[in-house]
Amino acid sequence: MKYNKFLIISGVFLLVLGMSSCTKKLDEVVPQDAISKDQALKDPNAARTLYHGVYGRFRAFNSTFYQLGEMRSDIWVDGLFTESVDGGLQNLYRHNISNLNVPFTNWAGFYGLIYNFNNVIKIIPQTPLPEAEKTRIQAEVLGLRAYVYYTMLRTWGDVPLNTEPVETINNTAETYKRRTGADTIMTQIKADIEQSLSLFGSANTLSSGKRVYWSRIASLILKGDVYLWSGTHMGGGNTDFTTAKNALTEVRNLQGASLDLQGNYADIFDATKKNNNKEIIFAINYELQQAENTQFVGAFTVNAIQAATLSFAQAPTPTVSSVYPFVNGANRIGINQPILTQLTTPPADQRITNTFRVMYSNAAPFATRGIFLTKYVGTTAGTAQIYNNDFPVYRYADVLLLLAEAKAKLGEDPSAEINAIRLRGYGAGYTPHVNGGVTANMNAILGEYLREFIGEGKRWWALRRAGDSYVYANLNPTYFSPGSTAKFLLPLSLGMLQADPLLTQTPGY
């Protein structure tokens, strides 16, 4: 049995195909394959390297989490520039999906993560680390594993379940796996969450620095998220909605100096204000010279040639390139025009002004040309643009809107949570939400999701969690209609099916 190579090399687990057309082979900040089981069992520092490597690998998935959670929603459409249209992203927002046209070719990268999680969960208890540290690490990694399986369940439905390290690449029983039913996957997700909460105990502490490690509070939010999904799509109904409400209420009751909405929305994403950011609960960590974040941001920026022809006003003004001199990318996608009109119509919303800037041609008739996503613009170092913003996975706004969802689905009044979000966005003159029926309340919640989380990979999941009717009501029927039911889930590539004889195609493809 060898643990000296933390890499999975077979059918289900490592088809080294890209997660999407935009995703490169993943780089690990901490090379786990350099750490043997024997080293970890003897040396506390080696054990910690194994643990930190989990977060290093997780970091490379920000683009994947974003694309899965937002690119199929109603926000993004074809870019307004002719160059570098990304076919993979285009297939996602057009729902141009079939067994021969698979935007995400497989789940291989996720199972690389799962494999690393399983190694840590099994090995860390045997290491010479202090007991409290071992318990905390276990709690964190169980929460991360639950989050990744939840992402896969929402994306593909039935997926292979593996909770043990692969011990040898020659054992086909370990390396080839059938798809496990979604109900069983959900049972495992909920079990991991409960075990994570149990191991954390009563410790509701958040980091005094950057909040880039999983916490008990993150597990509680994930619990609310998961039970809202199972209540809506897996028969849990009001029982699950109540469980979600209770978990999220527990987090809301922790509101205080270290956990709250930031008054200034821009501060959430200010790369110079990462420490003690009271709104962030869990974020993916980025610093200087970390290319993974650049890869994500590049889809929403323009190159220097394009930027020189654009301005931020419908009149001759300084060009985009003179305001953001270090732009790069190709502006592969842009905001749907009706959505853009909705978002920029008064009253002013600080969330919008601190998320993107509208770009116009700098020559008559000064036509709208798209948007420049500023939420992750980062900082500058010399002559380089450094995209060093952390990527939020959960923040306090998630707590409020998820709790509002739970209340709405239970027929309760979600106004307090909706209005807390609106107050921060619009200021004291906001129009308060007045409790209505379930549909009116859910539409109000989805309206705040639209404004609050652009670029954070939340909108598609919010529509799906609300229910199928809300998806049909908000998406372009040309791309998604009641006849598109199979496209709620993604297919597997033919190459993947051929590589693993036990796999079957996603139903409907």
NORLIN-V748103 format. One record per pair of residues at least 24 apart in sequence whose ideal C-beta (glycine too) atoms are under 10 Angstrom apart, sorted by the first residue. I is the first residue (numbers start at 1). J is the second residue. D is the distance in whole Angstrom. If there is no record, write none. Layout:
BEGIN
i=[I;I]
j=[J;J]
d=[D;D]
END
This chain:
BEGIN
i=[1;1;1;1;2;2;2;2;2;3;3;3;3;3;3;3;3;3;3;3;3;3;3;3;4;4;4;4;4;4;4;5;5;5;5;5;5;6;6;6;6;6;6;6;6;6;6;6;6;6;6;6;6;6;7;7;7;7;7;7;7;7;8;8;8;8;8;8;8;8;8;8;8;8;9;9;9;10;10;10;10;10;10;10;10;10;10;10;11;11;11;11;11;11;11;11;11;11;11;11;11;12;12;12;12;12;12;12;12;12;12;12;12;12;12;12;12;12;12;12;13;13;13;13;13;13;13;13;13;13;13;13;13;13;13;13;13;14;14;14;14;14;14;14;14;14;14;15;15;15;15;15;15;15;15;15;15;15;15;16;16;16;16;17;17;17;17;17;17;17;17;17;17;18;18;18;18;18;18;18;19;19;19;19;19;19;19;19;19;19;19;19;19;19;19;20;20;20;20;20;20;20;20;20;20;20;20;20;20;20;21;21;21;21;21;21;21;21;21;21;21;22;22;22;22;22;22;22;22;22;22;22;22;22;22;23;23;23;23;23;23;23;23;23;23;23;23;24;24;24;24;24;25;25;26;26;26;26;26;26;26;26;26;26;26;26;27;27;27;27;27;27;27;28;28;28;28;28;28;28;28;29;29;29;29;29;29;29;29;29;29;29;30;30;30;30;31;31;32;32;32;32;32;32;35;35;37;37;37;37;37;37;39;40;40;40;40;40;40;40;40;41;41;41;41;42;42;43;43;43;44;44;44;44;44;45;46;46;47;47;47;47;47;47;47;47;47;47;48;48;48;48;48;50;50;50;50;50;50;50;51;51;51;51;51;51;51;51;51;51;51;51;51;51;51;52;52;52;53;53;53;54;54;54;54;54;54;54;54;54;54;54;54;55;55;55;55;55;55;55;55;55;56;56;56;57;57;57;57;57;57;58;58;58;58;58;58;58;58;58;58;58;59;59;59;59;59;59;59;59;59;60;60;60;60;60;60;60;60;60;61;61;61;61;61;61;61;61;61;62;62;62;62;62;62;62;62;62;62;62;62;62;62;62;62;63;63;63;63;63;63;63;63;63;64;64;64;64;64;64;64;65;65;65;65;65;65;65;65;65;65;66;66;66;66;66;66;66;67;67;67;67;67;67;67;67;68;68;68;68;68;68;68;68;68;68;68;69;69;69;69;69;69;69;69;69;69;69;69;70;70;70;70;70;70;70;70;70;70;71;71;71;71;71;71;72;72;72;72;72;72;72;72;72;72;72;72;72;72;72;73;73;73;73;73;73;73;73;73;73;73;73;73;73;73;73;73;74;74;74;74;74;74;74;74;74;74;74;74;74;74;74;74;75;75;75;75;75;75;75;75;75;75;75;75;75;75;76;76;76;76;76;76;76;76;76;76;76;76;77;77;77;77;77;77;77;77;77;77;77;78;78;78;78;79;79;79;79;79;79;79;79;79;79;79;80;80;80;80;80;80;80;80;80;80;80;80;80;81;81;81;81;81;81;81;81;81;81;81;81;81;82;83;83;83;83;83;83;83;84;84;84;84;84;84;84;84;85;85;85;85;86;86;86;86;87;88;89;89;89;90;90;92;92;92;93;93;93;93;93;93;93;94;94;94;94;95;95;95;95;95;95;95;95;95;96;96;97;97;97;97;97;97;97;97;97;97;98;98;98;98;98;99;99;99;99;99;99;99;99;99;100;100;100;100;101;101;102;102;102;102;102;102;102;102;102;103;103;104;104;104;104;104;104;105;105;105;105;105;105;105;106;106;106;106;106;106;106;106;106;106;106;107;107;107;107;107;107;107;107;107;107;108;108;110;110;110;110;110;110;110;111;111;111;111;111;111;111;113;113;113;113;113;113;113;114;114;114;114;114;114;114;114;114;114;114;114;115;115;115;115;116;116;116;116;117;117;117;117;117;117;117;117;117;117;117;117;118;118;118;118;118;118;119;119;119;120;120;120;121;121;121;121;121;121;122;122;122;123;132;132;134;135;135;135;135;136;136;136;136;136;136;136;136;137;137;137;138;138;138;138;138;139;139;139;139;139;139;139;139;139;139;139;139;140;140;140;140;140;140;140;140;140;140;141;141;141;141;142;142;142;142;142;142;142;142;142;142;142;142;143;143;143;143;143;143;143;143;143;143;143;143;143;143;143;143;143;143;144;144;144;144;144;144;144;144;144;145;145;145;145;145;145;146;146;146;146;146;146;146;146;146;146;146;146;146;146;147;147;147;147;147;147;147;147;147;147;147;147;147;148;148;149;149;149;149;149;149;150;150;150;150;150;150;150;150;150;150;150;150;150;151;151;152;152;152;153;153;153;153;153;153;153;153;153;153;153;153;153;154;154;154;154;154;154;154;154;154;154;154;154;155;155;155;155;155;156;156;156;156;156;156;156;157;157;157;157;157;157;157;157;157;157;158;158;158;158;158;158;158;158;159;159;159;160;160;160;160;161;161;161;162;163;163;163;172;172;172;175;175;176;176;176;176;176;177;177;177;178;178;178;178;178;179;179;179;179;179;179;182;182;182;182;183;183;183;186;186;186;186;186;186;186;187;189;189;189;189;189;190;190;190;190;190;190;192;192;192;193;193;193;193;193;193;193;193;194;194;195;196;196;196;197;197;197;204;204;204;204;204;204;205;206;206;206;206;206;206;206;206;206;207;207;207;207;207;207;208;208;208;209;209;209;209;210;210;210;210;210;210;210;210;210;210;211;211;211;211;211;211;211;211;211;211;211;211;211;211;211;211;211;212;212;212;212;212;212;212;212;212;212;213;213;213;214;214;214;214;215;215;215;216;216;217;217;217;217;217;217;217;217;217;218;218;218;218;218;219;219;220;220;220;220;220;220;220;220;220;220;221;221;221;221;221;221;221;221;221;221;221;221;221;221;222;222;222;222;222;222;223;223;223;223;224;224;224;224;224;224;224;224;224;224;224;225;225;225;225;225;225;227;227;228;228;228;228;228;228;228;228;228;229;229;229;231;231;231;231;231;232;232;232;232;232;232;232;233;233;233;233;233;237;237;238;238;238;240;240;241;241;241;241;241;241;241;241;242;242;242;243;244;244;244;244;244;244;244;245;245;245;245;245;245;245;245;245;246;247;247;247;247;248;248;248;248;248;248;248;248;248;248;248;249;249;249;249;250;251;251;251;251;251;251;251;251;252;252;252;252;252;252;252;252;254;254;255;255;255;255;259;259;259;260;260;260;261;261;261;261;261;261;261;261;261;261;262;262;262;262;263;263;263;264;264;264;265;265;265;265;265;265;265;265;265;265;265;265;265;266;266;266;266;266;266;266;267;268;268;268;268;268;268;268;268;268;268;269;269;269;269;269;269;269;269;269;269;269;269;269;270;270;270;270;271;271;271;271;271;271;271;271;271;272;272;272;274;274;274;277;277;277;277;278;278;279;279;279;279;279;279;279;280;280;280;280;280;280;281;281;281;281;281;281;281;281;282;282;282;282;282;282;283;283;283;283;283;283;283;284;284;284;284;284;285;285;285;286;286;286;286;286;286;286;286;287;287;287;288;288;288;288;288;288;288;289;289;289;289;290;290;290;291;292;292;293;293;293;293;293;293;293;293;294;294;294;294;294;294;294;294;295;295;296;296;296;296;296;296;297;297;297;297;297;297;297;297;297;297;297;297;297;298;298;298;298;298;298;298;299;299;299;299;299;299;300;300;300;300;300;300;300;300;300;300;300;300;300;300;300;300;300;301;301;301;301;301;301;301;301;301;301;301;301;301;301;302;302;302;302;302;302;302;302;302;303;303;303;303;303;304;306;306;306;306;306;307;307;307;307;308;309;309;309;309;309;310;310;310;310;310;310;310;310;310;311;311;311;311;311;311;311;311;312;312;312;312;312;312;313;313;313;313;313;313;314;314;314;314;314;314;314;314;314;315;315;315;315;316;316;316;316;317;317;317;318;319;319;320;320;320;320;320;320;323;323;324;324;324;324;324;324;325;325;325;326;326;326;326;326;326;326;326;326;327;327;327;328;328;328;329;329;331;331;331;331;331;331;333;333;333;334;334;334;334;334;334;335;335;335;335;335;336;337;338;339;339;339;340;340;340;341;342;342;342;343;343;343;343;344;344;347;347;347;347;347;347;348;348;348;348;349;349;349;349;349;349;349;349;350;350;350;350;350;351;351;351;351;351;351;351;351;351;351;351;351;352;352;352;355;355;355;355;355;355;356;356;371;373;373;374;375;375;375;375;376;376;391;391;391;392;392;392;392;392;393;393;393;394;394;395;395;395;396;396;397;397;397;397;397;397;397;397;397;398;398;398;398;398;400;400;400;400;401;401;401;401;401;401;401;401;402;402;402;402;403;404;404;404;404;404;404;404;405;405;405;405;405;405;405;405;407;407;407;408;408;408;408;408;408;408;408;408;408;408;408;409;409;409;409;409;409;410;411;411;411;412;412;413;414;414;414;414;414;415;415;417;417;418;418;418;418;419;419;420;421;421;421;421;421;421;422;422;422;422;424;425;425;426;438;439;439;439;439;439;442;442;442;442;443;443;443;445;446;446;446;450;464;484]
j=[37;165;167;168;36;37;167;168;169;32;33;35;36;37;38;39;40;41;50;119;122;123;165;167;33;34;35;36;37;38;39;32;33;34;35;36;169;31;32;33;34;35;36;37;50;53;57;112;115;116;119;120;165;166;31;32;33;112;115;116;166;169;108;111;112;114;115;116;162;165;166;169;174;175;166;169;175;166;169;170;171;172;174;175;176;177;499;500;108;160;172;175;176;177;496;498;499;500;501;502;503;106;107;108;111;159;160;162;166;174;175;176;177;178;179;496;499;500;502;503;107;108;109;110;111;112;114;115;160;162;166;169;174;175;176;177;500;106;108;109;111;112;115;166;169;175;499;105;106;107;108;109;111;492;493;495;496;499;500;106;108;109;112;102;104;105;106;108;109;493;495;496;499;64;88;104;105;106;108;109;60;61;63;64;67;68;88;103;104;105;106;107;108;109;110;63;64;67;68;71;86;88;89;91;92;102;103;104;105;109;67;86;87;88;89;90;91;92;103;104;105;63;64;66;67;71;86;87;88;89;295;296;298;299;332;60;61;63;64;67;88;104;105;109;292;295;296;60;63;291;292;295;60;109;56;57;58;59;60;61;64;108;109;112;113;292;56;57;59;60;290;291;292;53;54;56;57;59;60;112;116;53;55;56;57;58;59;60;285;287;290;292;54;55;56;57;56;57;56;57;115;116;119;120;119;123;119;122;123;126;127;165;127;119;120;123;124;126;127;128;129;123;126;127;128;127;128;127;128;129;127;128;129;130;133;129;127;128;120;123;124;126;127;128;129;133;134;137;124;127;129;133;137;116;119;120;123;124;127;137;116;119;120;123;124;127;129;133;134;136;137;138;140;141;213;120;137;213;116;119;120;113;116;117;119;120;121;137;140;141;144;145;214;116;140;141;144;212;213;214;284;285;116;285;290;109;112;113;115;116;117;113;116;117;144;147;148;212;214;284;285;393;212;284;285;286;290;292;293;390;391;109;112;113;284;290;291;292;293;295;109;110;112;113;148;151;284;292;391;283;284;285;286;292;293;295;296;297;376;390;391;392;393;456;457;292;293;295;296;297;298;299;391;457;104;109;110;151;155;296;457;147;148;151;284;296;391;393;456;457;458;296;299;391;455;456;457;458;92;93;103;104;296;299;457;460;92;103;104;151;152;154;155;457;460;461;490;151;154;155;453;456;457;458;459;460;461;462;464;453;454;455;456;457;458;459;460;461;462;103;299;333;457;459;460;97;103;155;459;460;461;463;464;471;475;479;480;487;488;490;336;339;449;450;454;457;458;459;460;461;462;463;464;471;474;475;480;335;336;338;339;446;450;459;460;463;471;473;474;475;476;479;480;333;334;335;336;339;340;343;450;453;454;455;459;460;474;299;300;332;333;334;335;336;339;371;454;455;459;333;334;335;336;337;338;339;340;370;476;479;332;333;334;336;299;300;302;330;331;332;333;334;335;369;370;306;331;333;334;335;337;359;361;367;368;369;370;371;302;303;306;309;310;330;331;332;333;334;359;369;370;306;302;303;305;306;330;331;332;298;299;303;306;329;330;331;332;330;331;332;333;299;330;332;333;332;332;299;332;333;332;333;333;460;490;333;336;460;475;476;479;480;476;478;479;480;475;476;478;479;480;481;484;487;488;479;487;479;480;484;486;487;489;490;491;506;509;486;487;491;508;509;491;492;493;494;497;505;506;508;509;491;493;494;509;491;493;490;491;492;493;494;495;496;506;509;490;491;155;156;490;491;492;493;490;491;492;493;494;495;496;156;490;491;492;493;495;496;497;499;500;503;148;151;152;155;156;159;160;490;492;496;496;499;148;149;151;152;155;156;159;148;152;159;160;162;166;177;144;145;147;148;149;151;152;144;145;148;149;152;159;160;161;162;163;165;166;162;164;165;166;141;144;145;165;141;142;143;144;145;146;148;149;162;163;165;192;145;162;163;164;165;166;164;165;166;144;145;165;145;163;164;165;192;195;163;164;165;165;201;203;199;198;199;200;201;199;200;201;203;213;214;215;216;199;213;214;195;196;198;199;200;195;196;197;198;199;200;201;203;214;215;216;219;196;199;200;213;214;215;216;218;219;282;192;196;199;214;191;192;193;194;195;196;197;198;199;200;214;219;192;193;195;196;197;199;200;213;214;215;216;218;219;220;221;222;223;282;192;196;213;214;218;219;222;282;393;188;189;192;193;195;196;188;189;190;191;192;193;194;195;196;214;219;222;223;226;189;192;193;214;218;219;221;222;225;226;282;393;394;189;192;185;186;188;189;192;226;185;186;188;189;190;192;193;222;225;226;229;230;461;457;461;182;185;189;180;182;183;185;186;188;189;226;229;230;233;234;489;182;225;226;229;233;460;461;464;465;488;489;490;461;488;489;490;506;182;185;489;490;491;492;506;181;182;185;233;488;489;490;506;507;508;182;183;184;185;489;504;506;507;184;185;506;185;500;502;503;185;187;188;188;188;191;192;500;501;502;500;502;499;500;501;502;503;500;502;503;500;501;502;503;504;492;502;503;504;505;506;230;233;234;489;230;234;235;226;227;229;230;233;234;236;230;222;223;226;229;230;223;226;227;230;240;243;219;222;226;219;220;222;223;225;226;227;247;219;223;219;220;222;223;222;223;247;250;251;253;254;258;259;258;254;258;259;276;277;278;280;281;282;258;275;276;277;280;282;258;275;276;274;275;276;277;274;275;276;277;280;283;285;286;287;390;258;274;275;276;277;278;279;280;281;282;283;285;390;392;393;394;395;274;280;282;283;284;285;286;390;391;393;282;283;285;281;282;393;394;281;282;394;250;251;250;251;254;259;281;282;394;396;399;251;281;282;393;394;247;282;246;247;248;249;250;251;254;281;394;399;247;248;250;251;281;282;393;394;395;396;398;399;402;403;247;282;393;394;398;402;247;248;250;251;248;249;250;251;394;398;399;402;403;405;406;394;398;402;405;461;465;402;406;402;403;405;406;409;461;462;465;466;461;464;465;405;406;409;410;465;405;409;464;465;466;467;468;464;465;467;468;488;409;410;409;410;411;406;409;405;406;407;408;409;410;411;412;406;409;410;406;402;403;405;406;407;409;410;402;403;404;405;406;407;409;410;412;406;399;402;403;406;398;399;400;401;402;403;404;405;406;407;417;399;403;406;407;399;281;394;396;398;399;400;402;403;396;399;400;402;403;416;417;420;396;399;396;399;400;420;395;396;399;396;420;424;395;396;397;399;400;420;421;423;424;425;395;396;397;424;350;423;424;350;354;424;349;350;351;352;353;354;355;375;397;424;425;451;452;350;351;353;354;355;374;375;354;351;354;375;389;390;392;395;396;397;456;354;355;374;375;376;377;378;389;390;391;392;455;456;354;378;379;389;376;377;378;379;386;387;388;389;390;378;379;388;388;389;390;390;392;395;396;395;396;392;395;396;397;398;399;424;390;392;393;394;395;396;392;393;394;395;396;397;398;399;390;392;393;394;395;398;389;390;391;392;393;394;395;389;390;391;392;393;388;390;391;376;378;386;387;388;389;390;391;386;388;390;378;379;381;384;386;387;388;381;384;386;388;386;387;388;387;387;391;376;378;386;387;388;389;390;391;328;329;376;378;385;386;387;388;329;387;376;387;389;391;455;457;327;328;329;373;375;376;377;378;385;387;389;391;455;327;328;329;330;331;332;387;329;330;331;332;333;373;329;330;331;332;333;334;335;356;370;371;372;373;374;375;376;377;455;326;327;328;329;330;331;332;372;373;374;376;377;385;387;327;328;329;330;331;359;369;370;372;327;328;329;330;331;328;330;331;359;369;370;331;359;362;372;362;359;361;362;363;369;358;359;360;361;362;363;369;370;372;358;359;360;361;362;363;366;369;357;358;359;360;362;372;357;358;359;360;362;366;358;360;361;362;364;365;366;367;368;360;362;364;366;362;363;364;366;360;362;366;362;359;362;357;359;360;362;369;372;357;372;357;372;374;377;380;385;380;383;385;377;378;380;381;382;383;384;385;386;372;377;385;384;385;387;372;373;359;369;370;371;372;373;370;371;373;359;368;369;370;371;373;368;370;371;373;454;476;368;476;450;454;474;368;370;371;368;447;450;451;371;450;451;454;368;371;425;426;427;429;430;431;425;426;427;429;422;424;425;426;427;430;451;452;424;425;426;427;451;375;397;421;424;425;426;448;450;451;452;453;454;425;451;454;451;452;453;454;455;456;454;455;454;454;455;455;453;454;455;456;455;456;455;456;457;453;455;456;457;458;456;457;458;456;458;452;453;456;420;421;421;424;425;448;449;452;453;456;458;449;452;453;456;458;424;445;448;452;445;446;448;449;452;453;458;462;445;449;462;465;445;433;441;442;444;445;448;449;441;442;445;446;449;462;465;466;435;441;445;435;436;437;438;439;440;441;442;443;444;445;466;438;441;442;465;466;467;438;437;438;441;438;441;441;438;441;442;444;445;441;444;445;448;444;445;447;448;444;448;448;445;447;448;449;451;452;447;448;451;452;452;451;452;451;467;466;467;469;470;473;466;467;469;470;470;473;474;470;470;473;474;474;488;508]
d=[8;9;5;7;8;8;8;7;9;10;10;8;6;3;8;9;8;9;10;7;10;7;7;8;7;9;8;4;7;8;9;9;5;9;10;9;9;8;4;5;9;7;9;10;8;8;9;9;7;6;6;10;9;10;10;8;6;8;8;10;10;9;9;7;6;9;5;9;10;9;6;8;9;7;9;5;8;8;6;9;9;8;8;4;7;10;8;8;9;10;8;6;5;8;8;10;5;3;8;8;8;8;8;8;6;9;5;8;10;10;7;6;5;9;9;8;8;5;8;7;9;7;10;10;4;7;8;6;8;8;7;9;9;6;9;8;9;10;6;9;7;6;9;10;9;9;10;8;5;9;4;9;9;10;8;7;5;6;8;10;7;9;9;10;9;5;6;6;9;7;7;7;9;10;8;9;7;9;9;8;10;8;8;5;8;9;10;10;6;7;8;8;8;5;8;8;7;6;9;9;9;5;8;9;8;10;6;5;8;10;10;6;6;3;7;9;8;10;8;9;9;6;9;10;7;10;6;10;6;7;7;8;9;7;9;8;9;6;6;8;9;9;10;7;10;8;10;9;9;9;9;7;9;9;10;7;10;9;4;8;10;10;6;7;9;8;9;9;9;6;9;8;8;6;10;5;5;9;8;9;9;7;8;3;8;10;7;9;9;10;8;9;9;8;4;8;9;10;8;8;9;6;8;9;9;9;8;9;6;9;10;9;10;9;9;5;8;8;6;9;9;7;6;6;8;8;7;8;8;10;7;5;5;8;9;10;8;10;9;7;6;9;4;7;5;9;9;9;9;9;7;8;9;8;7;6;7;7;8;9;10;10;6;9;7;9;9;9;10;10;5;10;8;8;10;10;10;10;7;9;8;8;5;6;9;6;10;9;8;6;7;10;10;10;9;10;8;7;7;9;8;7;9;9;10;9;7;6;10;6;9;6;9;9;7;9;8;10;10;7;9;10;9;5;6;7;7;6;9;10;8;8;10;9;9;9;9;5;10;9;7;8;10;7;8;9;8;8;9;10;5;10;8;6;7;9;5;10;10;9;4;10;9;10;8;7;9;6;4;9;10;8;9;9;8;7;8;9;10;9;9;9;9;7;8;9;8;7;9;5;10;6;9;8;7;7;4;9;6;10;8;8;9;9;7;10;9;9;7;7;9;8;6;7;7;8;9;8;9;9;9;8;3;6;7;5;5;9;10;8;8;7;7;5;7;5;6;8;10;8;9;8;9;9;7;9;9;10;9;5;10;9;9;9;8;9;8;8;9;9;10;10;9;9;10;10;9;4;4;9;8;6;9;9;8;7;10;10;6;9;6;10;8;7;9;8;9;10;5;5;7;9;9;9;10;6;6;6;9;9;7;10;6;9;6;9;10;9;9;9;5;7;7;7;9;10;9;10;9;7;6;7;5;8;10;9;10;10;8;9;9;7;7;9;9;10;10;8;5;5;5;5;10;10;7;10;7;9;5;9;10;8;10;9;8;5;4;9;7;9;6;10;10;7;5;8;10;8;10;7;7;10;10;8;9;8;6;8;9;10;9;8;10;8;3;8;6;8;10;6;9;7;8;4;7;10;10;7;6;6;8;8;9;9;9;7;9;10;10;9;7;10;9;8;5;9;8;9;9;4;5;10;6;5;10;8;10;10;10;9;9;5;9;7;7;10;8;9;9;7;10;6;5;8;8;7;9;6;8;9;4;9;9;7;9;9;10;7;5;7;5;8;9;9;10;9;7;9;7;9;6;9;9;9;9;9;8;4;9;7;7;9;10;10;6;6;8;4;9;9;10;10;10;10;6;8;6;6;8;9;8;9;8;10;6;8;7;6;9;10;8;9;9;9;8;7;9;9;8;8;10;6;10;10;10;10;7;6;7;9;10;9;9;6;8;10;10;8;10;7;6;9;9;10;9;5;8;10;6;4;10;7;10;10;9;9;9;8;7;6;6;5;8;10;5;9;9;9;9;7;8;9;9;9;10;9;7;6;8;10;10;10;10;5;8;8;7;7;9;8;9;10;10;10;9;10;10;8;8;10;5;9;8;5;8;8;4;5;8;9;8;9;7;8;8;9;8;6;4;8;10;9;9;10;9;8;10;8;9;5;8;9;5;4;9;9;7;10;9;8;7;7;9;4;9;9;9;10;4;8;9;6;5;10;10;7;10;9;9;9;10;6;9;10;10;9;10;9;9;5;10;10;9;8;5;8;8;4;5;9;9;7;10;8;6;9;8;9;9;9;8;8;9;10;6;9;9;9;8;9;9;10;6;9;6;5;7;10;9;8;10;5;10;9;9;7;7;6;8;10;10;10;9;10;8;10;10;6;10;5;6;10;7;9;8;10;10;9;10;10;10;10;7;9;9;7;7;9;9;8;10;10;10;7;6;10;9;10;6;6;8;8;6;9;5;9;10;8;5;9;6;8;10;5;9;9;7;9;8;8;9;10;6;10;9;9;9;8;6;10;6;10;7;9;9;10;9;9;9;10;9;5;7;5;8;8;6;8;9;10;5;7;8;9;8;7;6;10;9;10;9;7;10;9;7;9;8;10;8;6;9;6;9;10;9;10;6;9;9;8;7;8;8;10;9;9;9;10;6;9;6;5;10;7;9;9;9;8;9;10;9;9;10;7;9;9;9;10;6;10;9;9;9;6;7;9;10;9;8;7;9;10;9;9;10;9;10;8;8;6;8;5;7;10;5;6;9;8;8;7;6;10;9;7;10;8;9;9;7;9;9;5;6;6;6;9;8;9;10;9;9;9;9;7;6;7;4;9;7;10;10;8;10;9;10;6;9;10;7;7;10;10;10;9;6;7;7;6;8;8;10;9;9;6;4;8;6;9;10;9;5;7;10;6;5;9;9;10;9;8;7;10;6;6;8;9;5;9;9;6;6;7;10;9;9;9;7;10;10;4;8;9;10;4;9;9;8;10;9;8;5;7;9;7;8;8;6;9;8;8;10;8;7;10;6;6;7;10;10;5;9;8;8;6;10;8;7;9;9;9;7;8;6;8;6;9;8;8;8;9;9;9;10;8;6;9;9;9;8;5;9;9;5;5;10;10;8;10;7;9;7;8;8;4;10;8;9;9;7;10;9;4;6;9;7;8;9;10;9;9;9;9;6;9;10;5;4;9;9;6;9;9;9;7;9;9;10;8;10;8;9;5;10;9;8;9;6;7;10;6;10;8;10;10;9;8;9;9;10;10;6;9;6;10;10;9;6;6;10;8;7;8;9;5;10;9;8;9;8;10;10;7;8;8;9;9;5;5;9;8;5;8;10;9;7;7;10;9;8;9;9;4;9;9;9;9;10;9;9;9;10;7;7;9;8;10;7;9;9;5;7;8;9;5;8;10;8;9;10;10;10;9;8;9;9;5;5;8;9;5;5;8;10;7;9;9;8;6;9;9;9;10;9;7;8;5;5;7;10;10;10;7;6;9;8;5;8;8;8;4;6;7;10;7;8;10;8;5;5;8;10;9;4;6;5;6;8;8;10;6;4;8;6;10;6;9;9;9;9;7;5;6;6;7;9;6;9;9;9;7;9;6;10;6;9;10;8;9;9;9;7;9;9;9;7;8;9;5;7;7;9;7;8;9;10;9;9;9;5;10;10;9;7;8;10;7;9;10;10;9;7;7;9;5;8;8;9;5;8;10;9;10;6;4;7;9;8;8;7;8;8;5;6;9;7;10;7;8;7;9;10;8;9;8;7;4;9;9;8;10;7;10;5;6;4;8;7;10;7;7;10;10;8;9;9;6;8;6;7;5;8;9;8;7;7;6;6;6;8;7;8;7;9;9;9;9;9;10;9;8;10;7;6;8;8;10;5;7;7;6;10;6;8;8;10;7;6;8;4;9;8;9;5;7;7;7;9;8;10;9;10;7;9;8;9;5;9;10;9;8;4;8;8;8;9;9;7;6;8;9;9;9;7;10;9;10;6;8;6;10;8;9;6;9;9;9;7;8;7;9;8;8;8;8;10;10;6;10;10;7;6;3;9;8;9;7;10;7;10;10;10;9;9;6;9;8;9;9;10;10;9;9;8;4;6;10;10;7;5;9;8;8;8;10;7;9;10;8;9;7;10;9;8;9;9;8;7;8;10;10;9;6;8;7;8;8;9;7;8;10;9;10;5;6;9;9;6;10;8;6;8;8;10;10;9;9;8;5;9;9;10;5;6;9;8;8;6;8;8;9;9;5;7;10;7;8;9;8;6;9;10;7;5;8;7;10;9;8;9;9;10;6;9;9;9;9;10;10;10;9;9;9;10;10;6;8;10;8;9;5;8;10;10;10;9;8;9;8;10;10;9;9;6;9;6;6;7;9;9;8;9;10;9;9;10;9;8;9;8;5;8;10;9;7;6;9;9;8;7;7;9;8;9;9;9;9;6;9;9;4;5;10;8;6;9;7;9;8;9;9;9;9;9;6;9;10;9;8;10;5;9;8;7;8;9;8;9;6;6;9;6;10;10;10;9;10;5;9;9;6;9;7;9;10;9;6;7;10;10;10;10;8;9;10;5;8;10;7;8;8;9;10;6;9;7;9;7;9]
END
